[in-house]
Structure formats: C-alpha cells, structure tokens
Amino acid sequence: MAPMDSRLADSSVPGRLVRLEPSGHTFTVAPGETLLEAALRQNIGLPYGCRNGACGSCKGILRSGELEYGDYQERALHDAERAAGKALTCCTRPLTDIVFEVRELGGARDLAIRTLPCRVERVEKPVDDVAILSLKLPTGERLQFLAGQYIDILLKEGKRRSFSMANAPHDDQFLQLHIRKSPGGAFSNYVFDEMKERAILRFEGPLGTFYLREDSDKPMIFVAGGTGFAPIKAQIEHLFHHGSDRQMVLYWGARSRKDLYLPQLPVQWQQDHPNFSFIPVLSDPLPEDAWPGRVGFVHQAVLDDFRDLSGYQVYACGAPGMTDVARQSFVADRGLPEDEFYCDAFTPSVDPRK
C-alpha cells in the first residue's frame, strides 16, 4: 500500500469546491469525504469500481489545487502517475478547492442506490466450486440497474461482499450471482456449506461503472476470467435482447475445463447470433480434459488474434493480474484507445467475487 499523506483533513475546514474538466460541472466535498463519496452523494457520475484504492477505475488528473492521498495499492496508481498529478477519487480528499480532470458517466448516475432485502430462491452448483444464487426481491420491488453492475451483500458488523449481477436488466425476476468458493472466505463458506433456499439477505446496489457504452457502434471484445463471466454474461444478453448488430467476440479464460462452469451457454449464443463468436481459453488443462482448444493466458489469445485494436471497445472482468496486463498490452501493443478499455477487477481485499 502507498503511504498515507502526512497532511490530514481538518474537520473544521468548510467544504471544498471541485470543478470537473472537461464538463465544467462543480460539486462540494464535505470535511472527511473522499472525492468519490461526495460525487455519488450529489449524483455526479464518476467512474469507479472497488471504492478502496485497489482497481484504478476512478483515476483522474489533478489540474489545480491540493489533495490528501489516502491508502491505495501501488498497482492502481504508480509513483510516476502520482508524480504526474494523477489520483484516485475513491481515496483522496481535497485540501483546497481543486480542478480535476476525469471522464464523467451519464448512465449510472440516473439510478438510485438502494438497500433492499431479498430471499434466496435457488442455489445451483454447476461445478463443485461455483454457486449460482437466484435472489428474489420483495413483491412489487424491482432493482433498476445497468448490465455489468454489482451489488454489495451486507453482512454483520458492517462487512460487505461484492458480487456482479449476471442477469441482464430486462431479465429481472431474480438477481443472479455467480460465487466461487474461496478458501477461508466466510461468506462463500456460508453459501457452500450452510445456505438454504429461502434464506434472507440484505444488499445495497446497483454499484459500479462497468456497464455497456451503448452510444458506440464499434465492435466489442469481451475478456472474462473465471467468474468474471458473470457481468459479461449480463452485458451480452442485454445486447442480444435489444437486437444489437455490433460484432462481438467473447474470450473466456479458465484454468481447466470444469472452470468453464456454463460451457454450453456461449456455444448456444454463437449458434443463435451470427454477430457473436466464442473462444474459450484454458491456462492449465488437465490430461483428462482432452482439451482441443486454445491454451495459455486469455489476454494473449486476444493479442494473437488481433494486430490492431484501434477501432474496438474491450470489456474485461476477472482477477487484477489479468485485467492489468490486458489493459497495458492492448493499449501499448495493439493501439486500443485507453478510454475504450472498460474493466472490473476482482480485487480480493475488498471484492471477493472470484
């Protein structure tokens, strides 16, 4: 973790004014608030993911003024980036009025973040270490969300566990979560060992800015690692539902054959939709897999297949090791515009969705 800035926010200081560039929008940050907390409170659409300095999704550039830097992970904000004025809105607080450059979002800010109860309608286990939960909201309630967003399951003592919704917004009878069993994970152990159908949970959502940018007609590449397939499933099914004719290719990476826990679903998509293709990639297939397909890292399969990504959008979800190297190599080696790479990194410290 990066060291905490020695200057602490003074709670006696009145709220600071933030002006965003290039939009010119302004908002105030109360004492003790981060830039992101204040923006969300005032319905300003800033990008974010983990909200804890681990993923880098909320990165922007300080153009004037002074910030207090809180804790963050080095891979989310490198020293050279910080020296160049870059900062993460989720863990910085303004010490003065500031001007901050960041790409604003329109879609998510129009949706209310709500806290709701839900009932576990079904628990399915397509493989021994992945559970698919179907959650039913109270009668008459529906959650408005964008394909690819997540919810926080609210646990005792203020703890939270974040899971992407695997269902598209039109298919909202149940909220579907894909949960991988995590060694030592209290909530995943509960799901696999104790949870019964009709159990009651509470959650907050929708959250996150990993959703489709539908104002583009660019072809799309989806890159999923493990249960990173969940939000990408929601995005692809949303596109199918709305009759999108954009070209789509899904690369789904996993260790062995069984880790492609819903293998027939994307195969069926490919059969039904001529603008969609599916490429599964295994990094460590077992002898009994008799795997005839692609082998290696999933991001490398994309690099092998595409010499030029300058005209594409990429949506990637999975472990940060995968999303980080995918972002770097797609932008640096294949010409992908940096602002056309959208990702949701499953950061274990705050987001045990793997």
N, C-alpha and C positions, 0 to 999 in steps of 0.2 A: 504494500500500500504506500502511496505517496505520503510524505509527512504533512501534518496539519500546519497550515499557515499560522505563524505566531500571533497574528493580529486577530483578535476575537471580536465578533459583532457586539456592539454596545446596545443593550436593550433600551437605553434611554434615548437613542437616536431615532428621530421620526422616520417614517417610511421613505425609501429611496425610489426615485423615478427611473424607470427603464424605458428607453426608446429602442425599438427594434428596427433594424435595417434588413432588407430594403423597403419594408412595408410602411415604416413610419408609425406603426402602432405603438402606443405607450401603455404602461401599467405601473402600479406601485408595489413595492416589496416591503412588507411589514418587518419589524425587527425580529430576527431569528429565522425568518423564512428563507428558503432557497429560491433562486430564480424560477425553477420549475414549479414549486409549490404555489408561488404567487401567481404564476401564469395560469395554472389549472384552476385556481380559485376564481380567477377573473375571466375564465372562458377564452383564454388566448391559446391558440393551437400550436404548441411547440412539440417537436418530435421527442420521444422518449421511449425507453424500454424497461430496464431493470429498476430505475429510480434509486440506485445505490452506488453509482460510480463504477460499475463493472462492465458495461457493454459499449459505451461510447456513442450510443444512438442520439444523445441530446447535445452533441458537440456544436459549439458556435465560436465566434471570434469577438473578443472584446475590442471595440474600436476606440472608446474613450472612457475614462473613469478608472475605478479601482475595485478589485474583487477580493474577497476572502475565499481561499481554496480549502474545501473540506477534504475528507478522506476519499480516495478513489484508487482504482487499480491501475498500475503502470501501463498495462496493455491498452486501457481505454483512453489514456491521454499520455502520450510520450513526452519526455522532457523537452524535446525540440518543439513539439506542438505548443506546450505551455509557454515556452520562451517566445513563440511567435504570436502569443496572445489568445490562443485557443483555450476554451474552458468547457466544463460540463455543467449544464444548467441544474442538474439534479443535486449537485453537492457544492455549489458556490453561492455566496451571498454578497450583495453589493455593499461596499463600504462608502461609496459616494453615488451620486446619480451617474448612470452609465448609458452608453450607446453600445448595443450588442447586435452583431450580425448573425442571423440564423434563418434557416429555411422554415417558414411557417406552413402549417397544415390547415386545411379547411374542414375536412370531413369529421374528424373525431371530436372537435370542439363543440359540435352541434348536438352531441349525445350526452345525456345526463348520466353521471356516475352514481350508481345506486347501491344500497346494501339490502340484500333480499335473502329470505330463507329458501331452501329448496329441498326436495326429497329425492333420495337415490331410488330411481325407478328400476334400473338394471345394472348389474355388474357382470361384464363379459370378459373372458380371458382368452383371446385368440392364440396366445402363446403363454408360456409359464411365467414370463416376467413383464408382461404388459397387460394392464387392465383398461377396459373401456367403460367409463361411467356414463350413464344417461341420467341427467338430473332434470326433475320436473319442478317448475315454478308453481306457486300458489294459483288457484283458479282465478282466471281473469288477468293474470300478470304475464307480460312479455318483456323480454330484455331487448332493447334496440342496440345493435352493435354492428360493426363493420367486419367483413370477412378477414380473419387473421388476428383479431384482438384476443386478449386473455382476460381471465378473472382471477382474483385472489380469494382462495378459500380462507376464511377467518377461523383461527384456532384459539385455544385457551391462551391466556397470558399475553394477548396481543400479537401472537405469532401468525404469520401468513404463509401460504404456499400458493405459488402462481402456476396456472395451467392455461394453455391455449385452448380456445374453443375450436373443435374440429368440425362442427356443423356450420353450414352457410346460413346467413341471416334469414333467408326465406324458409328454411327448414328448422323452425324454432319451437317445435312441440317439446323437444328436450334439448338441453345443452349437453354436448358430448365432449368428454375429456379423455385424453389418452395418457395414461400414467405408467411410467416404467418403474419397476421395483428397484429401489435404491438401497444398497446396504447401509444399515444404520439410520435410514430415513424414517422418522417417527410417523409421518402421515402416510407414506407409501406402505409401511409395515401394517398400519391400521387398515388400509384399503385391501391389502392382500390377505391379511390374517384374521381380521375381526369384522370388517364392514359387512353389514347385512342390507339387503334391499329394504327400502322404506326408512332408512336412517335419515336424519335431518341434519343438514349442513347450512352454514351461512356464508355468503360470499359478497364481494364488492366488485363492481365492474359496470361497463366494459372498460378495459385499460389497454394502453399501448398504442403505438402508431405504426405497427407492422400490418398495414392494410393495403389493398389494391389502389393504385393510382389509375382511375378509370378514364381520365381525360387524355390518355395517350393511346395511340394506335400501334405502338412499337411491339414487335414480337417479344415474348417473355420466356425466360429460362427460370425454372424453379429448381432449387437445390435443397434437398431435405436430408438431414442426418438423423437416423433413428426415429424417435417420436417427434422430431421436428417436422415430420409428415403431417401432424395434426392441423396446424393453421394453414398449411399449404393445401391440404385437402379442402378446407373451407373456401379458400380463395378460388381454387379450380372449379369446385362445384358451383360457386357463385357465378363465375364466368359462363359455365355451361347453361345455367338457369336463365341467364339474360341473353343467350344466343350470340355470345361474342365470337367473331370470326378471326380474332387475333391468333397468330401462331403461338403455340405453347409446347414446351418440352420440359418434362419432369425428370430430373436425376435424383434417385432415392438411394442414398448410401447407407450401408449397414455392415455389421461385422460378418455374420453368416446368414444362411438362407432363412432361418427361422426369425431373424430380426426384421425381415420384411413382413411385418405381422398382419398386414392386409394385402397380400400379394395380388389377389385377383381383381381388386378394385381398380387400380390404374390400368391393368390389362383391359378391363371392360371399357374404361374411358377411351382407350386407344381404338378399340373396335368400333365404338359408337360415334367418335368425333374425329373427322379427317384432319382437323387443325391441331390435334394433340398427339404427342408421342411420348413414350415412357422408356427410360433407360435405367434399370436397376444396376447398382454397382456394389460389389462386396469387397471389403478390405481384407478379410481373413476367412475365406470359405473353408468349411470343414471337408474332409475327404468324403464323408457320406453325403454331402450336398451335391456332389457330381455337377458342379456349377458350370453351365455352358456360356455364361455371360461375361460381362466386364468385371475386371478385378483391379483393385487399387483404391486410391483416395477419390472420393466423389468429385471434389473440385478439379482434380487432374483430368477426369473424364471430360469435363466441360472444356478445359484448355486443349485437350487432344482433338475435340470435335469442332472448335470454333477458333479461327485465326484472328477474327475481328469482331469485337463485341460493341463497337461504337454506336450501332443502331439498335441496341437491345435494352430491355429492362431485366434486372435479375432480382429475384426474391429468394433469400436464403434463410434457413432456420435449422438450428442444431447447436452442437457444442461450440463454444467460442473458438477453440482451436481450428475448427473447420471454417466458421464464418470469417474469422480474421484473415486467414490465408487466402480464402476465396476473394474477399474484398481487395486485398493487396495485389494479388496476381491478376485478377480480371481487369483492374484499373491500370496497373503499371504495364502489364504484358499484352493485354488484348484491347486496350483503348476504350474500355467501358467508362462512360461518364460517371464520375464519383457520385453525383446526385441521382443516378439511376440504379444504385445498388441499395436495396432495402433488406434489412436483416433483423432477425430476432435471435439473439444469442442466449442459450440456456445457461445462465451464469449460476453455478451451484450455490454460491454464498447467499444469494437472495432469491433464487428461482429454480428449485429442484424439480424441473419438469422433464428431465432427461429420462 
